[in-house]
């Protein structure tokens, strides 16, 4: 089978140098190919077969949003990983879907066409069970069982959350509005594009504690073709490189860091001889009364002034003022 050859930059430069040096005459080379025809498949061009540049960056951003939001909704630890991107004819893609399958058809306004989101049965049952307060590790056999209306309604809530996260992920590149059109279970009733049209898919693995399932995005090539140039240039993708939850997670971890707090009761000066002669019951007079504000240090750094006292039978200190860098209070 003949394959189209793509010249590298070095090969192109070598070819141009050969033309300039007279070693190759373009007219003669073109004459050799006159009368021959090359087949061109409109639906299977290399441009369609190749993955869309930088589209995976959008899914990276989506994963960061959805991991946090899905964990909060389910109150479970959720991990999301990319399995891989592929390009299919739409009809071939439908053949890859498991049975049963839960599908959501949605619109990416203002781009034309509709897109598809699919969930395998394991993921659907885990999500539904978790939403209803279960462990998420259901043992119910899913062989040839279609999803109930309640299960689809619960999945619809999950899908709407997912589309909001996807909308945020698209925002730095292109302002979109993700609108759910309908939920579907039968692949034969799904026709977002004609069967021979190309779609670009991204498969994600969703790990909910001990159970994992697959979620697949399928977007028609014609939908993203109008913004292909923006995807190539990666416009404003630097904004997407920042994890929107990074500062929140960092601050949460810092809040749990243990700190040593000490209260300086006062100071006193004694000689070495007096120190050696100290015995139980001796009293050392400090340079300040116990009723005055005492210096409170955090990890050895002065931070507050407080008044000593007793609370519930325990020695305590009540913060009165904040220590100022100049040595006073504020």
Beta strands, then each sheet from edge to edge (+ up, - down):
strand 1: 78-89
strand 2: 101-109
strand 3: 114-120
strand 4: 177-184
strand 5: 198-208
strand 6: 211-220
strand 7: 261-264
strand 8: 294-298
strand 9: 301-311
strand 10: 314-322
sheet 1: 1+ 5- 6+ 3- 2+ 4-
sheet 2: 7+ 8- 9+ 10-
end
